[in-house]
Amino acid sequence: MNGAERVKVLLQDALEQPRGQRDRFLEAACAGDPVLRARLEALIRSHETADEFLGGATGGVGLLRIAGVRPPDARVERRDDGTPVRIGRYRILRQIGAGGFGTVHLAEQDTPVRRRVALKLLHRGVDSRDVVQRFEIERQALALMDHPGIATVLDAGMAEDGRPFVVLEYVDGRPITTFCDEERLDVRRRLQLFEQVCLAVQHAHQKGVIHRDIKPSNVLVTIVDGEPRPKVIDFGIAKAIHGPLSGAAAVTISGQIIGTPQAMPPEQVDGDVDTRADVYGLGVILYELLAGVLPFDPERLGGAPLAELLRIIASEEPPTPAQRLEAMGSSGDAIAAARCTDRARLRRALAGDLSWIVMRAIAKDRARRYPTAYALSADIRRALHHEPVEAGPPTGMYRLMRFARRHQGLLTAAAVAALALVAGLIVALAMLVEARQQERVALASAMEADGVTTFLADLLASADPRAAGRSVPLLEVLEAAAPEIDRRFPGSPAAAARLHETVGRAFLGLGRLDEARDHLVRARAIADASLAADHPIVPAILLSLAQVYRERGELDLALEILERFDAITPPPATPAGTTTVDGGKDAAPDAGTHVLPAARQRDARAIRASVLRQDGRFAEAEAIARALLADRIATTGERSLPTAHMRSFLGGVLLDRGEIDAAAAAYAQVHEIRREALGESHPDTIAALRNLAEVRLRQRRIEDALALAGAALAAAGPQLGDDHPETMAARNALAAAMLSSQRMPEAAALFRENLASQRRVLGPEHRDTMVTMNNLSILSEMLGDAGTEWTLKQELLRMRERVLGPDHHDTMLSSLLVARMLIPKGDFEDALPLIRRAAAFFRRSVAPDDPRRVDALGLLARCCRGLDLETEAQEAMAARIEGLREVVARSDASPRARRTLATDLLDAEPALLRDPTEAARLLAALAAESPGDATLLERLAEARRRCGDLDGARTAADAARAAAPDDAALHARLEALSVDDGADGDPR
Amino acid sequence: MSDPGPDVDAARVQVTQLLRAAPDDHAARARLLEEVYGILRTIAQQRMREERAGHTLQATALVHEAFIRLVGDDDRGWESRAHFFRSCAQAMRRILIDHARRRGADKRGGGARPVGLECADLGVEHDPLELLALDDAMTTLEAEDPRAAEVVSLRFFSGLSVEETAEILGISPRTVIREWIFARARLHELLAGAAGSGSGGSGRS
């Protein structure tokens, strides 16, 4: 401890001594150090004279003191039977309630004003002083709340018998649910009342106060001027009574639950509470207001052992209010009657919007809840006005997904689980060795190391697949063990951070992204708070966290973490990859943890490239991928598996950029290398085969694509299972190939199969699920099923906007597709914003001849013309033609690009963009390459005629007739073309 | 609450970006301070217009509201919060000192103090001259003991509770109280030294 710290500690200790004993304390503490003693005495003097300076020594701080100072301990007068008649300046009138915390009394205050108040007298506990002190700290925030819907907290103090008390505005009302039932309010009036409650809670949140225990009995309704007025009581009391730690963590050390299980959000079990916990509480109230019962059967919760109770809170999805009512049968009649309606009508009223709103408010994952009480009230208002609500799509799907995901984790990922966990444990053990070396000097080192060892040993012992006979329990063990970390290692941040990192990564391996994120975030927080900035675990935590965020699609966060990684990790002294961990020179136990900086930075760059690619930033992704590939070739050779892996990634990026042939070459090479090294049936080989199938399809080599995708699916299904990601990918590739070869029913079957699989395994809003929806929508388009097409595309656009944000490639693609439906219908107004942003996006992100860009610009031009935006229309068309020209000027231009350009040069609007001479040249070359293409020849005839080459036009027309002797329509068109031979039909 | 309005939206984007800046990006730090300073003043002015007359504003209210409006649900975790509240403390200090300078000047000039919107009445019950002296003493303390000064800054200027301060600084509440007791005694000592006398406290009850 340095000098300054010592002064502070002694100052605090001295001030805590009774005044009479301070001298003796200082004498003992400063023995032989007169300078120290003089310093302390000066500071104590200063403290004594400081009085209310800066708001006092411990109490209310800040710029404005709350009126009134803490009174001395309040005198208590009792009746003979021990019941209090007076506590300080409060005269107790009668007891009006009791709970686990103590008793509530109606009391009367004499000074400074005469009023009735509610006085909560808490049980005496070891931390009575703390309660009062916490209250002193909280009261400033509480005093800021000034809202008719919130009962004011007036005072707090300590009775002389050591029991803390809190004084609140007295509200003579009934709990909101009781009130609504007794007054027989219909659903509409219940919602109006509830909306007021939301707004009151929102007010408190804006003042930085969280309630933490919102439930019907804390929302009292009184009648003021004939109108019902709700008032939320006990704001901030939970925190003041229980303190930040125990008040947040719902389970005390003795295993008691704090708060009301019915109204408790799952995160409260972990002690991590924010304003969304109150949104949950509001949702529970709304549930009861609508359905007449609580989301969970109170008898079931009441009778359940603690562990079961926590499990229900954390993972069981309650039925929707409508389902609940349905299940009640005739016992729901009374509930409907209290809402002035009958059961069938009530059920209809609750189904849909209202059920969605409730289920969103009480979502297990708080990220899915309404972000604020205000957002909840806004949706209520929308429902009242029959406007579309924000909640939904139907949460039943979400529940199904949650269920599937839970069980999928247990079933198909068992092998992955074993692998990830064992790897994680080895790393943790290795870190332990390292920890021993580094922290030998630290006081708690030995204890900590032993603790970690024991912890891991316990974990391993119970997770041993041989002992359990199956590997599924690994996940269960992990789930059971995870919450133990903070309990077992409260004073050992290094150990706790390591374990959280290990467990987080194991969850990541299982695809359990929520849990993975929670543990890694926790690991990072611990490391930030308690470990040195260059502690070796920090980069590992950051990389794992970046991966979790990437897999969750939270790309900004992933990039942010990677930037943080770059900031703390200095570039390696040696060129990347000159030494690698697989060198094996010293296979010390810490080899796993001491991943060399070069390798770790390579990982970071690879993750960054994936993130950028997922974010649609293909050019940046490609640059990184190429650099990494060069690095892999230099260090591991041209045909190594690591090189193949990198090349495969690059292939994906190239495909995204529209560089299809280059991508095809890359995939072909990858497949060849893997087949040689790993064999035909290895999952990586199957993946390469499937990639190749996909790219062949993009190259329009459809028969090849069909064969390759069929082979991939045939290998994947039996090998990996029906719901395995690779199986789904293979199915998808085959479906796409079927689609292209017009085998519609087969394609549709495969897509539907996949969509079901994906909704089961990944959830309805997963990126891949959305891709399948996209494909199904295209299929519906091709099948002429306009209804399905319309629904799917619109739904997809909404989902992508919400999940991926407006700047994402897939959202833009959806915008393009929706615009493509709207524009032919003449719905230009609605289409314009969509097609504008899609065109802008594809203009800057893909190759000039990419169909997405070409299509978007063409549609934009058409849409703008429809709205008389001539300048913008011309600009879009000019950009499209210019881009195509640029590509066609290159020797390797694709026939498609040339053909599109030729057509544009013939048909473009406005006409000044046309160039029939150039079009004729392009078409002639194309016709020479694919003789017998009647359409091409027809266009060539048209082009030649327009630039006055009548002989040439006739030749081309004859060739077209010869190519399609039976196409009457073509013949008629050619006839029309030649009727005015000799006249100048060209508008130019 | 009414909608934040376009200026706040823009500021929000800006702040979110700035909160992501690396800790040693001093330019970003400075810009963040500017943003926070601006929004605190905006909120203070709006509140003074909207709230009933005589209502005073407090640092805690301003800072929490600024946080909700600028950072809000965009929960970027502990680091960003710490970062934000530190900037708030600095901004509040600047607002107060600017305010005190003006008020001090008013006092010297005689005239009645206008209850204008300019920085409004932030509920400051402190003598402006005392605040200016406090600012000087804080500067001294910052040099002597940065952590103690930080605790004062967060608690006094940002209005954070002991627990919030503890969370932001990653230390225990007891340590916060220890730092606070020391810092308060030290600041008082510095002020007493500067003024040549104590502030006339009559001892504690």
Interface residues (C-beta under 8 A of the other chain):
Chain A: A4 V7 K8 V9 L11 Q12 L15 A42 L43 I44 S46 H47 E48 T49 A50 D51 E52 F53 L54 G55 A57 T58 V61 G62 L63 L64 R65 P72 R134 I137 E138 Q140 A141 L144 D146 Q202 H205 Q206 K207 G208 P244 D274 P371 T372 Y374 V521 R524 A525 D528 A529 S530 L557 E560 E563 R564 A567
Chain B: M1 R20 A22 P23 D24 H55 T56 Q58 A59 T60 A61 H64 E65 F67 I68 G72 D73 D75 R76 G77 W78 E79 M92 L96 L122 G123 V124 E125 H126 D145 A148 V152 R155 F156 F157 G159 S161 V162 E163 G170 I177 R178 E179 W180 I181 F182 R184 A185 R186 L187 H188 E189 A192 G198 S199 G201 S202 G203 R204 S205
